[in-house]
Amino acid sequence: MPYSDPPALYGISSRNSNRIGKHLWGKNQFNTTFPLALCLFMRDRQIPPVCIMTRDGEIKPTDDEWKMGRIIGAEASDPFFRFENRFPPYAHLFRNDEGDNIDIVVEIAEEPWRALEVKLTVVPDKTTYDTAKDETGWGPEIVIRPVSSAHALMSVATSLLKPGAARIKQKVSDVLRSGYNKVREWNEVAVRSQSKTLVDTLNNALLLVEDLQRPFLVQPIWRTKGQALRLHEHCFDLFVWSDVSIMRIPVLEASGARFTRQTREVARHVRALYDILTTGDYDYSAIYKGMDCGLQTAKSFSLPGTRSIHYLCHPRLSRPILTRDILSSLILRGGEYELRPERRFDAAVQAHCLGLLAGQTGVR
Protein backbone atom coordinates (compact mmCIF):
# COMPACT_ATOMS: atom_id res chain seq x y z
CA MET A 1 0.00 0.00 0.00
CA PRO A 2 1.57 3.35 -0.98
CA TYR A 3 1.74 6.12 1.64
CA SER A 4 1.59 9.83 0.99
CA ASP A 5 3.86 10.56 3.98
CA PRO A 6 7.22 8.93 4.79
CA PRO A 7 7.56 6.09 7.34
CA ALA A 8 7.59 7.20 10.95
CA LEU A 9 7.69 6.11 14.56
CA TYR A 10 5.06 7.12 17.10
CA GLY A 11 5.59 10.60 18.51
CA ILE A 12 8.93 11.32 16.78
CA SER A 13 9.08 14.13 14.21
CA SER A 14 11.30 16.96 13.04
CA ARG A 15 9.54 19.15 15.60
CA ASN A 16 10.94 17.22 18.58
CA SER A 17 13.91 15.15 17.36
CA ASN A 18 17.26 15.49 15.64
CA ARG A 19 16.77 12.04 14.12
CA ILE A 20 14.03 11.60 11.51
CA GLY A 21 13.41 9.92 8.16
CA LYS A 22 15.92 7.23 7.22
CA HIS A 23 17.85 7.88 10.43
CA LEU A 24 15.08 6.26 12.47
CA TRP A 25 15.72 2.80 11.06
CA GLY A 26 19.48 2.19 10.80
CA LYS A 27 21.32 -0.70 12.40
CA ASN A 28 22.49 1.33 15.40
CA GLN A 29 19.56 3.74 15.36
CA PHE A 30 16.34 1.73 15.66
CA ASN A 31 17.51 0.33 19.00
CA THR A 32 17.19 3.84 20.49
CA THR A 33 14.46 5.43 18.33
CA PHE A 34 12.02 2.56 18.91
CA PRO A 35 12.49 2.75 22.71
CA LEU A 36 11.76 6.49 22.62
CA ALA A 37 8.59 5.84 20.62
CA LEU A 38 7.62 3.27 23.27
CA CYS A 39 8.28 5.84 26.02
CA LEU A 40 6.13 8.44 24.27
CA PHE A 41 3.35 5.92 23.71
CA MET A 42 3.32 5.00 27.41
CA ARG A 43 3.53 8.62 28.52
CA ASP A 44 0.59 9.67 26.36
CA ARG A 45 -1.51 6.81 27.75
CA GLN A 46 -0.40 7.42 31.34
CA ILE A 47 1.18 3.98 31.69
CA PRO A 48 3.92 4.17 34.34
CA PRO A 49 7.20 2.28 33.89
CA VAL A 50 8.67 -0.12 36.39
CA CYS A 51 11.34 1.87 38.23
CA ILE A 52 14.44 0.19 39.62
CA MET A 53 15.30 2.13 42.76
CA THR A 54 17.75 1.75 45.63
CA ARG A 55 16.30 1.72 49.13
CA ASP A 56 18.34 0.96 52.25
CA GLY A 57 21.12 -0.45 50.10
CA GLU A 58 18.87 -2.83 48.17
CA ILE A 59 17.81 -2.54 44.54
CA LYS A 60 14.05 -2.96 44.25
CA PRO A 61 11.44 -2.52 41.50
CA THR A 62 8.33 -0.39 41.90
CA ASP A 63 5.66 0.82 39.48
CA ASP A 64 4.46 3.80 41.52
CA GLU A 65 7.59 5.98 41.76
CA TRP A 66 8.17 7.92 38.50
CA LYS A 67 5.68 8.71 35.77
CA MET A 68 6.93 8.82 32.18
CA GLY A 69 6.80 12.63 32.16
CA ARG A 70 9.41 12.64 34.94
CA ILE A 71 11.71 10.58 32.73
CA ILE A 72 11.33 11.98 29.21
CA GLY A 73 9.49 15.23 29.90
CA ALA A 74 5.78 15.93 30.17
CA GLU A 75 3.88 16.53 26.95
CA ALA A 76 3.01 20.06 28.10
CA SER A 77 6.72 20.91 28.46
CA ASP A 78 7.28 20.13 24.75
CA PRO A 79 10.59 18.24 25.13
CA PHE A 80 13.13 17.92 22.33
CA PHE A 81 15.16 14.72 21.97
CA ARG A 82 18.77 14.69 20.77
CA PHE A 83 20.12 11.25 19.99
CA GLU A 84 23.83 10.50 20.46
CA ASN A 85 24.77 13.85 21.96
CA ARG A 86 26.95 15.14 24.77
CA PHE A 87 25.17 16.47 27.84
CA PRO A 88 26.38 20.06 28.40
CA PRO A 89 25.86 20.10 32.21
CA TYR A 90 28.62 17.49 32.48
CA ALA A 91 31.16 19.35 30.33
CA HIS A 92 32.99 20.96 33.26
CA LEU A 93 33.55 17.57 34.92
CA PHE A 94 35.99 16.33 32.26
CA ARG A 95 39.62 17.07 33.03
CA ASN A 96 41.49 16.02 29.88
CA ASP A 97 38.86 15.34 27.20
CA GLU A 98 35.31 16.12 26.14
CA GLY A 99 33.78 12.80 27.11
CA ASP A 100 31.48 10.67 24.98
CA ASN A 101 27.93 10.95 23.76
CA ILE A 102 24.98 9.61 25.70
CA ASP A 103 22.07 7.89 23.95
CA ILE A 104 19.39 10.58 24.43
CA VAL A 105 19.59 14.13 25.72
CA VAL A 106 16.19 15.58 26.62
CA GLU A 107 15.88 19.35 26.24
CA ILE A 108 13.10 21.49 27.66
CA ALA A 109 12.77 25.12 26.56
CA GLU A 110 16.03 24.64 24.60
CA GLU A 111 17.92 23.75 27.78
CA PRO A 112 19.42 20.30 28.51
CA TRP A 113 17.27 18.66 31.16
CA ARG A 114 17.88 14.90 31.27
CA ALA A 115 20.61 12.53 30.03
CA LEU A 116 19.40 8.99 29.36
CA GLU A 117 21.10 5.76 28.40
CA VAL A 118 19.00 3.16 26.55
CA LYS A 119 19.42 -0.59 26.91
CA LEU A 120 17.00 -2.59 24.77
CA THR A 121 16.96 -6.18 26.10
CA VAL A 122 15.26 -9.45 25.19
CA VAL A 123 13.57 -11.89 27.55
CA PRO A 124 14.63 -14.66 27.90
CA ASP A 125 18.38 -14.73 27.55
CA LYS A 126 20.03 -18.11 27.01
CA THR A 127 21.00 -18.62 30.66
CA THR A 128 17.43 -18.37 31.96
CA TYR A 129 15.88 -20.17 28.99
CA ASP A 130 18.19 -23.12 29.63
CA THR A 131 17.82 -23.24 33.41
CA ALA A 132 14.45 -21.81 34.48
CA LYS A 133 11.66 -24.23 35.37
CA ASP A 134 9.05 -22.02 33.71
CA GLU A 135 8.63 -18.61 32.06
CA THR A 136 8.44 -16.78 35.39
CA GLY A 137 12.18 -17.47 35.73
CA TRP A 138 13.13 -15.83 32.45
CA GLY A 139 15.25 -12.68 32.53
CA PRO A 140 17.39 -10.51 30.22
CA GLU A 141 21.13 -10.14 29.98
CA ILE A 142 22.30 -6.60 30.77
CA VAL A 143 25.62 -5.27 29.50
CA ILE A 144 26.87 -1.97 30.90
CA ARG A 145 29.38 -0.03 28.80
CA PRO A 146 32.03 2.25 30.32
CA VAL A 147 30.23 5.31 28.94
CA SER A 148 27.01 4.23 30.70
CA SER A 149 28.82 3.61 33.97
CA ALA A 150 30.58 6.98 33.80
CA HIS A 151 27.37 8.86 33.01
CA ALA A 152 25.62 7.27 35.99
CA LEU A 153 28.53 8.48 38.14
CA MET A 154 28.29 12.00 36.72
CA SER A 155 24.55 12.11 37.29
CA VAL A 156 25.05 11.35 40.98
CA ALA A 157 27.99 13.74 41.21
CA THR A 158 26.05 16.68 39.75
CA SER A 159 23.25 16.06 42.26
CA LEU A 160 25.82 16.31 45.04
CA LEU A 161 27.33 19.50 43.58
CA LYS A 162 24.06 21.41 43.80
CA PRO A 163 24.01 24.10 46.53
CA GLY A 164 21.21 22.40 48.45
CA ALA A 165 23.22 19.18 48.80
CA ALA A 166 26.31 20.67 50.45
CA ARG A 167 25.91 18.74 53.72
CA ILE A 168 25.44 15.39 51.97
CA LYS A 169 28.36 16.16 49.66
CA GLN A 170 30.64 16.67 52.66
CA LYS A 171 29.53 13.40 54.24
CA VAL A 172 30.07 11.50 51.00
CA SER A 173 33.51 13.06 50.57
CA ASP A 174 34.46 12.04 54.11
CA VAL A 175 33.36 8.45 53.50
CA LEU A 176 35.16 8.19 50.17
CA ARG A 177 38.38 9.65 51.55
CA SER A 178 38.98 6.65 53.80
CA GLY A 179 39.06 4.22 50.88
CA TYR A 180 40.60 6.59 48.33
CA ASN A 181 43.64 7.34 50.50
CA LYS A 182 44.49 3.67 50.91
CA VAL A 183 45.26 3.37 47.19
CA ARG A 184 48.52 5.15 46.46
CA GLU A 185 48.55 4.30 42.76
CA TRP A 186 45.50 3.17 40.83
CA ASN A 187 47.19 0.16 39.28
CA GLU A 188 46.26 -3.51 39.28
CA VAL A 189 48.25 -4.52 42.33
CA ALA A 190 47.07 -1.65 44.54
CA VAL A 191 43.42 -1.86 43.54
CA ARG A 192 43.28 -5.63 43.95
CA SER A 193 44.87 -5.43 47.41
CA GLN A 194 42.28 -2.88 48.60
CA SER A 195 39.24 -4.28 46.82
CA LYS A 196 37.24 -5.10 49.98
CA THR A 197 37.93 -1.67 51.44
CA LEU A 198 36.83 -0.01 48.20
CA VAL A 199 33.61 -2.04 48.06
CA ASP A 200 32.77 -1.06 51.65
CA THR A 201 33.63 2.57 50.89
CA LEU A 202 31.35 2.85 47.87
CA ASN A 203 28.58 0.99 49.66
CA ASN A 204 28.61 3.50 52.51
CA ALA A 205 28.77 6.47 50.13
CA LEU A 206 25.79 5.28 48.10
CA LEU A 207 23.70 4.83 51.24
CA LEU A 208 23.99 8.60 51.70
CA VAL A 209 22.75 9.56 48.23
CA GLU A 210 19.62 7.43 47.88
CA ASP A 211 17.32 10.44 48.29
CA LEU A 212 19.05 12.15 45.35
CA GLN A 213 18.63 9.36 42.79
CA ARG A 214 17.30 10.28 39.36
CA PRO A 215 16.08 8.40 36.26
CA PHE A 216 19.04 7.30 34.18
CA LEU A 217 18.92 4.04 32.23
CA VAL A 218 15.84 3.24 30.14
CA GLN A 219 15.55 -0.52 29.66
CA PRO A 220 12.73 -1.55 27.32
CA ILE A 221 12.18 -5.30 27.31
CA TRP A 222 10.73 -7.38 24.50
CA ARG A 223 9.63 -10.92 25.16
CA THR A 224 9.87 -13.80 22.72
CA LYS A 225 8.53 -17.32 22.62
CA GLY A 226 11.60 -19.01 24.00
CA GLN A 227 14.69 -18.41 21.91
CA ALA A 228 12.73 -18.17 18.66
CA LEU A 229 12.26 -14.91 16.74
CA ARG A 230 8.55 -14.94 17.47
CA LEU A 231 7.16 -12.18 19.64
CA HIS A 232 5.29 -13.24 22.74
CA GLU A 233 1.68 -12.05 22.94
CA HIS A 234 2.55 -10.04 26.08
CA CYS A 235 5.66 -8.54 24.61
CA PHE A 236 6.71 -5.00 25.57
CA ASP A 237 7.39 -3.11 28.79
CA LEU A 238 9.71 -0.49 30.20
CA PHE A 239 12.02 -0.65 33.19
CA VAL A 240 13.87 2.51 34.24
CA TRP A 241 16.95 2.34 36.46
CA SER A 242 18.06 5.17 38.71
CA ASP A 243 21.64 6.43 38.52
CA VAL A 244 22.30 5.24 42.07
CA SER A 245 21.03 1.74 41.25
CA ILE A 246 23.38 1.42 38.28
CA MET A 247 26.27 2.43 40.54
CA ARG A 248 25.15 -0.01 43.23
CA ILE A 249 25.07 -3.10 41.01
CA PRO A 250 28.88 -3.56 41.17
CA VAL A 251 28.79 -3.26 44.96
CA LEU A 252 26.20 -6.04 45.24
CA GLU A 253 27.80 -8.20 42.56
CA ALA A 254 31.45 -7.84 43.61
CA SER A 255 32.91 -11.16 44.74
CA GLY A 256 34.78 -11.25 48.00
CA ALA A 257 37.23 -13.89 46.80
CA ARG A 258 37.57 -13.12 43.09
CA PHE A 259 38.55 -9.86 41.44
CA THR A 260 35.94 -9.21 38.74
CA ARG A 261 34.82 -6.43 36.43
CA GLN A 262 32.32 -5.44 39.11
CA THR A 263 35.14 -5.03 41.64
CA ARG A 264 37.08 -2.91 39.18
CA GLU A 265 34.01 -0.75 38.57
CA VAL A 266 33.74 -0.09 42.29
CA ALA A 267 37.32 1.18 42.27
CA ARG A 268 36.64 3.39 39.26
CA HIS A 269 33.62 4.92 40.95
CA VAL A 270 35.44 5.62 44.22
CA ARG A 271 38.30 7.32 42.38
CA ALA A 272 36.10 9.34 40.01
CA LEU A 273 33.52 10.49 42.53
CA TYR A 274 36.11 11.55 45.11
CA ASP A 275 38.06 13.45 42.47
CA ILE A 276 34.94 15.32 41.31
CA LEU A 277 33.79 16.19 44.83
CA THR A 278 37.21 17.44 45.92
CA THR A 279 38.71 18.97 42.78
CA GLY A 280 35.66 19.60 40.57
CA ASP A 281 36.66 17.29 37.72
CA TYR A 282 38.09 13.85 36.89
CA ASP A 283 40.10 12.04 34.23
CA TYR A 284 37.34 10.20 32.36
CA SER A 285 39.57 8.40 29.85
CA ALA A 286 42.16 7.33 32.40
CA ILE A 287 39.53 5.91 34.75
CA TYR A 288 36.71 4.46 32.63
CA LYS A 289 38.69 3.60 29.51
CA GLY A 290 41.85 2.81 31.42
CA MET A 291 42.31 1.20 34.83
CA ASP A 292 42.03 -2.21 33.24
CA CYS A 293 43.40 -3.97 36.35
CA GLY A 294 44.23 -6.98 34.19
CA LEU A 295 40.73 -7.20 32.68
CA GLN A 296 39.42 -6.28 29.24
CA THR A 297 37.90 -2.80 29.02
CA ALA A 298 35.30 -3.20 26.24
CA LYS A 299 32.54 -3.36 28.86
CA SER A 300 32.29 -2.30 32.47
CA PHE A 301 30.37 -5.39 33.54
CA SER A 302 27.42 -7.55 32.58
CA LEU A 303 24.65 -9.48 34.29
CA PRO A 304 23.22 -12.69 32.85
CA GLY A 305 19.49 -13.15 33.18
CA THR A 306 20.02 -15.41 36.17
CA ARG A 307 21.37 -12.37 38.04
CA SER A 308 19.39 -9.49 36.53
CA ILE A 309 16.11 -11.18 37.45
CA HIS A 310 16.90 -10.58 41.12
CA TYR A 311 16.73 -6.83 40.50
CA LEU A 312 13.89 -6.89 37.95
CA CYS A 313 11.68 -9.20 40.01
CA HIS A 314 8.36 -7.54 39.19
CA PRO A 315 5.24 -9.25 37.79
CA ARG A 316 5.60 -7.19 34.61
CA LEU A 317 8.85 -8.96 33.77
CA SER A 318 7.02 -12.24 33.16
CA ARG A 319 3.86 -10.55 31.85
CA PRO A 320 4.73 -7.24 30.14
CA ILE A 321 2.00 -4.65 30.22
CA LEU A 322 1.85 -4.12 26.42
CA THR A 323 1.02 -6.73 23.81
CA ARG A 324 2.75 -7.19 20.47
CA ASP A 325 -0.28 -5.58 18.80
CA ILE A 326 1.01 -2.12 19.79
CA LEU A 327 3.48 -2.37 16.91
CA SER A 328 0.69 -1.16 14.64
CA SER A 329 0.60 2.04 16.72
CA LEU A 330 4.36 2.49 17.01
CA ILE A 331 5.61 1.71 13.48
CA LEU A 332 3.75 3.88 10.99
CA ARG A 333 3.32 4.15 7.23
CA GLY A 334 5.34 1.14 6.16
CA GLY A 335 8.25 1.66 8.51
CA GLU A 336 8.71 -2.10 8.82
CA TYR A 337 10.10 -2.11 5.26
CA GLU A 338 12.88 0.26 6.35
CA LEU A 339 14.37 -2.20 8.83
CA ARG A 340 17.50 -4.15 8.04
CA PRO A 341 17.18 -7.36 10.06
CA GLU A 342 20.84 -7.72 10.98
CA ARG A 343 19.92 -7.51 14.64
CA ARG A 344 17.63 -9.93 16.41
CA PHE A 345 15.13 -7.27 17.46
CA ASP A 346 14.79 -5.76 13.99
CA ALA A 347 14.33 -9.22 12.48
CA ALA A 348 11.63 -10.21 14.99
CA VAL A 349 9.72 -6.95 14.57
CA GLN A 350 9.90 -7.07 10.79
CA ALA A 351 8.83 -10.72 10.66
CA HIS A 352 5.84 -9.97 12.88
CA CYS A 353 4.79 -6.87 10.96
CA LEU A 354 5.12 -8.45 7.54
CA GLY A 355 3.23 -11.48 8.77
CA LEU A 356 0.39 -9.20 9.79
CA LEU A 357 0.45 -7.51 6.40
CA ALA A 358 0.23 -10.88 4.69
CA GLY A 359 -2.83 -11.56 6.83
CA GLN A 360 -4.50 -8.33 5.71
CA THR A 361 -4.21 -6.71 9.16
CA GLY A 362 -1.12 -4.66 8.49
CA VAL A 363 0.76 -1.95 10.25
CA ARG A 364 -0.62 1.50 9.56
C-alpha positions as CSV (number, residue, x, y, z in Angstrom):
1,M,0.0,0.0,0.0
2,P,1.6,3.4,-1.0
3,Y,1.7,6.1,1.6
4,S,1.6,9.8,1.0
5,D,3.9,10.6,4.0
6,P,7.2,8.9,4.8
7,P,7.6,6.1,7.3
8,A,7.6,7.2,10.9
9,L,7.7,6.1,14.6
10,Y,5.1,7.1,17.1
11,G,5.6,10.6,18.5
12,I,8.9,11.3,16.8
13,S,9.1,14.1,14.2
14,S,11.3,17.0,13.0
15,R,9.5,19.2,15.6
16,N,10.9,17.2,18.6
17,S,13.9,15.2,17.4
18,N,17.3,15.5,15.6
19,R,16.8,12.0,14.1
20,I,14.0,11.6,11.5
21,G,13.4,9.9,8.2
22,K,15.9,7.2,7.2
23,H,17.8,7.9,10.4
24,L,15.1,6.3,12.5
25,W,15.7,2.8,11.1
26,G,19.5,2.2,10.8
27,K,21.3,-0.7,12.4
28,N,22.5,1.3,15.4
29,Q,19.6,3.7,15.4
30,F,16.3,1.7,15.7
31,N,17.5,0.3,19.0
32,T,17.2,3.8,20.5
33,T,14.5,5.4,18.3
34,F,12.0,2.6,18.9
35,P,12.5,2.8,22.7
36,L,11.8,6.5,22.6
37,A,8.6,5.8,20.6
38,L,7.6,3.3,23.3
39,C,8.3,5.8,26.0
40,L,6.1,8.4,24.3
41,F,3.3,5.9,23.7
42,M,3.3,5.0,27.4
43,R,3.5,8.6,28.5
44,D,0.6,9.7,26.4
45,R,-1.5,6.8,27.7
46,Q,-0.4,7.4,31.3
47,I,1.2,4.0,31.7
48,P,3.9,4.2,34.3
49,P,7.2,2.3,33.9
50,V,8.7,-0.1,36.4
51,C,11.3,1.9,38.2
52,I,14.4,0.2,39.6
53,M,15.3,2.1,42.8
54,T,17.8,1.8,45.6
55,R,16.3,1.7,49.1
56,D,18.3,1.0,52.3
57,G,21.1,-0.4,50.1
58,E,18.9,-2.8,48.2
59,I,17.8,-2.5,44.5
60,K,14.1,-3.0,44.3
61,P,11.4,-2.5,41.5
62,T,8.3,-0.4,41.9
63,D,5.7,0.8,39.5
64,D,4.5,3.8,41.5
65,E,7.6,6.0,41.8
66,W,8.2,7.9,38.5
67,K,5.7,8.7,35.8
68,M,6.9,8.8,32.2
69,G,6.8,12.6,32.2
70,R,9.4,12.6,34.9
71,I,11.7,10.6,32.7
72,I,11.3,12.0,29.2
73,G,9.5,15.2,29.9
74,A,5.8,15.9,30.2
75,E,3.9,16.5,26.9
76,A,3.0,20.1,28.1
77,S,6.7,20.9,28.5
78,D,7.3,20.1,24.7
79,P,10.6,18.2,25.1
80,F,13.1,17.9,22.3
81,F,15.2,14.7,22.0
82,R,18.8,14.7,20.8
83,F,20.1,11.2,20.0
84,E,23.8,10.5,20.5
85,N,24.8,13.8,22.0
86,R,26.9,15.1,24.8
87,F,25.2,16.5,27.8
88,P,26.4,20.1,28.4
89,P,25.9,20.1,32.2
90,Y,28.6,17.5,32.5
91,A,31.2,19.3,30.3
92,H,33.0,21.0,33.3
93,L,33.6,17.6,34.9
94,F,36.0,16.3,32.3
95,R,39.6,17.1,33.0
96,N,41.5,16.0,29.9
97,D,38.9,15.3,27.2
98,E,35.3,16.1,26.1
99,G,33.8,12.8,27.1
100,D,31.5,10.7,25.0
101,N,27.9,10.9,23.8
102,I,25.0,9.6,25.7
103,D,22.1,7.9,23.9
104,I,19.4,10.6,24.4
105,V,19.6,14.1,25.7
106,V,16.2,15.6,26.6
107,E,15.9,19.4,26.2
108,I,13.1,21.5,27.7
109,A,12.8,25.1,26.6
110,E,16.0,24.6,24.6
111,E,17.9,23.8,27.8
112,P,19.4,20.3,28.5
113,W,17.3,18.7,31.2
114,R,17.9,14.9,31.3
115,A,20.6,12.5,30.0
116,L,19.4,9.0,29.4
117,E,21.1,5.8,28.4
118,V,19.0,3.2,26.6
119,K,19.4,-0.6,26.9
120,L,17.0,-2.6,24.8
121,T,17.0,-6.2,26.1
122,V,15.3,-9.4,25.2
123,V,13.6,-11.9,27.6
124,P,14.6,-14.7,27.9
125,D,18.4,-14.7,27.6
126,K,20.0,-18.1,27.0
127,T,21.0,-18.6,30.7
128,T,17.4,-18.4,32.0
129,Y,15.9,-20.2,29.0
130,D,18.2,-23.1,29.6
131,T,17.8,-23.2,33.4
132,A,14.4,-21.8,34.5
133,K,11.7,-24.2,35.4
134,D,9.0,-22.0,33.7
135,E,8.6,-18.6,32.1
136,T,8.4,-16.8,35.4
137,G,12.2,-17.5,35.7
138,W,13.1,-15.8,32.4
139,G,15.2,-12.7,32.5
140,P,17.4,-10.5,30.2
141,E,21.1,-10.1,30.0
142,I,22.3,-6.6,30.8
143,V,25.6,-5.3,29.5
144,I,26.9,-2.0,30.9
145,R,29.4,0.0,28.8
146,P,32.0,2.2,30.3
147,V,30.2,5.3,28.9
148,S,27.0,4.2,30.7
149,S,28.8,3.6,34.0
150,A,30.6,7.0,33.8
151,H,27.4,8.9,33.0
152,A,25.6,7.3,36.0
153,L,28.5,8.5,38.1
154,M,28.3,12.0,36.7
155,S,24.5,12.1,37.3
156,V,25.1,11.3,41.0
157,A,28.0,13.7,41.2
158,T,26.1,16.7,39.8
159,S,23.2,16.1,42.3
160,L,25.8,16.3,45.0
161,L,27.3,19.5,43.6
162,K,24.1,21.4,43.8
163,P,24.0,24.1,46.5
164,G,21.2,22.4,48.5
165,A,23.2,19.2,48.8
166,A,26.3,20.7,50.4
167,R,25.9,18.7,53.7
168,I,25.4,15.4,52.0
169,K,28.4,16.2,49.7
170,Q,30.6,16.7,52.7
171,K,29.5,13.4,54.2
172,V,30.1,11.5,51.0
173,S,33.5,13.1,50.6
174,D,34.5,12.0,54.1
175,V,33.4,8.5,53.5
176,L,35.2,8.2,50.2
177,R,38.4,9.6,51.5
178,S,39.0,6.7,53.8
179,G,39.1,4.2,50.9
180,Y,40.6,6.6,48.3
181,N,43.6,7.3,50.5
182,K,44.5,3.7,50.9
183,V,45.3,3.4,47.2
184,R,48.5,5.1,46.5
185,E,48.6,4.3,42.8
186,W,45.5,3.2,40.8
187,N,47.2,0.2,39.3
188,E,46.3,-3.5,39.3
189,V,48.3,-4.5,42.3
190,A,47.1,-1.6,44.5
191,V,43.4,-1.9,43.5
192,R,43.3,-5.6,44.0
193,S,44.9,-5.4,47.4
194,Q,42.3,-2.9,48.6
195,S,39.2,-4.3,46.8
196,K,37.2,-5.1,50.0
197,T,37.9,-1.7,51.4
198,L,36.8,0.0,48.2
199,V,33.6,-2.0,48.1
200,D,32.8,-1.1,51.7
201,T,33.6,2.6,50.9
202,L,31.3,2.8,47.9
203,N,28.6,1.0,49.7
204,N,28.6,3.5,52.5
205,A,28.8,6.5,50.1
206,L,25.8,5.3,48.1
207,L,23.7,4.8,51.2
208,L,24.0,8.6,51.7
209,V,22.8,9.6,48.2
210,E,19.6,7.4,47.9
211,D,17.3,10.4,48.3
212,L,19.0,12.2,45.3
213,Q,18.6,9.4,42.8
214,R,17.3,10.3,39.4
215,P,16.1,8.4,36.3
216,F,19.0,7.3,34.2
217,L,18.9,4.0,32.2
218,V,15.8,3.2,30.1
219,Q,15.5,-0.5,29.7
220,P,12.7,-1.5,27.3
221,I,12.2,-5.3,27.3
222,W,10.7,-7.4,24.5
223,R,9.6,-10.9,25.2
224,T,9.9,-13.8,22.7
225,K,8.5,-17.3,22.6
226,G,11.6,-19.0,24.0
227,Q,14.7,-18.4,21.9
228,A,12.7,-18.2,18.7
229,L,12.3,-14.9,16.7
230,R,8.6,-14.9,17.5
231,L,7.2,-12.2,19.6
232,H,5.3,-13.2,22.7
233,E,1.7,-12.0,22.9
234,H,2.6,-10.0,26.1
235,C,5.7,-8.5,24.6
236,F,6.7,-5.0,25.6
237,D,7.4,-3.1,28.8
238,L,9.7,-0.5,30.2
239,F,12.0,-0.6,33.2
240,V,13.9,2.5,34.2
241,W,16.9,2.3,36.5
242,S,18.1,5.2,38.7
243,D,21.6,6.4,38.5
244,V,22.3,5.2,42.1
245,S,21.0,1.7,41.3
246,I,23.4,1.4,38.3
247,M,26.3,2.4,40.5
248,R,25.2,0.0,43.2
249,I,25.1,-3.1,41.0
250,P,28.9,-3.6,41.2
251,V,28.8,-3.3,45.0
252,L,26.2,-6.0,45.2
253,E,27.8,-8.2,42.6
254,A,31.5,-7.8,43.6
255,S,32.9,-11.2,44.7
256,G,34.8,-11.2,48.0
257,A,37.2,-13.9,46.8
258,R,37.6,-13.1,43.1
259,F,38.6,-9.9,41.4
260,T,35.9,-9.2,38.7
261,R,34.8,-6.4,36.4
262,Q,32.3,-5.4,39.1
263,T,35.1,-5.0,41.6
264,R,37.1,-2.9,39.2
265,E,34.0,-0.7,38.6
266,V,33.7,-0.1,42.3
267,A,37.3,1.2,42.3
268,R,36.6,3.4,39.3
269,H,33.6,4.9,41.0
270,V,35.4,5.6,44.2
271,R,38.3,7.3,42.4
272,A,36.1,9.3,40.0
273,L,33.5,10.5,42.5
274,Y,36.1,11.6,45.1
275,D,38.1,13.5,42.5
276,I,34.9,15.3,41.3
277,L,33.8,16.2,44.8
278,T,37.2,17.4,45.9
279,T,38.7,19.0,42.8
280,G,35.7,19.6,40.6
281,D,36.7,17.3,37.7
282,Y,38.1,13.8,36.9
283,D,40.1,12.0,34.2
284,Y,37.3,10.2,32.4
285,S,39.6,8.4,29.9
286,A,42.2,7.3,32.4
287,I,39.5,5.9,34.7
288,Y,36.7,4.5,32.6
289,K,38.7,3.6,29.5
290,G,41.9,2.8,31.4
291,M,42.3,1.2,34.8
292,D,42.0,-2.2,33.2
293,C,43.4,-4.0,36.3
294,G,44.2,-7.0,34.2
295,L,40.7,-7.2,32.7
296,Q,39.4,-6.3,29.2
297,T,37.9,-2.8,29.0
298,A,35.3,-3.2,26.2
299,K,32.5,-3.4,28.9
300,S,32.3,-2.3,32.5
301,F,30.4,-5.4,33.5
302,S,27.4,-7.6,32.6
303,L,24.6,-9.5,34.3
304,P,23.2,-12.7,32.9
305,G,19.5,-13.1,33.2
306,T,20.0,-15.4,36.2
307,R,21.4,-12.4,38.0
308,S,19.4,-9.5,36.5
309,I,16.1,-11.2,37.4
310,H,16.9,-10.6,41.1
311,Y,16.7,-6.8,40.5
312,L,13.9,-6.9,38.0
313,C,11.7,-9.2,40.0
314,H,8.4,-7.5,39.2
315,P,5.2,-9.3,37.8
316,R,5.6,-7.2,34.6
317,L,8.8,-9.0,33.8
318,S,7.0,-12.2,33.2
319,R,3.9,-10.6,31.8
320,P,4.7,-7.2,30.1
321,I,2.0,-4.6,30.2
322,L,1.8,-4.1,26.4
323,T,1.0,-6.7,23.8
324,R,2.8,-7.2,20.5
325,D,-0.3,-5.6,18.8
326,I,1.0,-2.1,19.8
327,L,3.5,-2.4,16.9
328,S,0.7,-1.2,14.6
329,S,0.6,2.0,16.7
330,L,4.4,2.5,17.0
331,I,5.6,1.7,13.5
332,L,3.8,3.9,11.0
333,R,3.3,4.2,7.2
334,G,5.3,1.1,6.2
335,G,8.3,1.7,8.5
336,E,8.7,-2.1,8.8
337,Y,10.1,-2.1,5.3
338,E,12.9,0.3,6.3
339,L,14.4,-2.2,8.8
340,R,17.5,-4.2,8.0
341,P,17.2,-7.4,10.1
342,E,20.8,-7.7,11.0
343,R,19.9,-7.5,14.6
344,R,17.6,-9.9,16.4
345,F,15.1,-7.3,17.5
346,D,14.8,-5.8,14.0
347,A,14.3,-9.2,12.5
348,A,11.6,-10.2,15.0
349,V,9.7,-7.0,14.6
350,Q,9.9,-7.1,10.8
351,A,8.8,-10.7,10.7
352,H,5.8,-10.0,12.9
353,C,4.8,-6.9,11.0
354,L,5.1,-8.5,7.5
355,G,3.2,-11.5,8.8
356,L,0.4,-9.2,9.8
357,L,0.5,-7.5,6.4
358,A,0.2,-10.9,4.7
359,G,-2.8,-11.6,6.8
360,Q,-4.5,-8.3,5.7
361,T,-4.2,-6.7,9.2
362,G,-1.1,-4.7,8.5
363,V,0.8,-2.0,10.2
364,R,-0.6,1.5,9.6
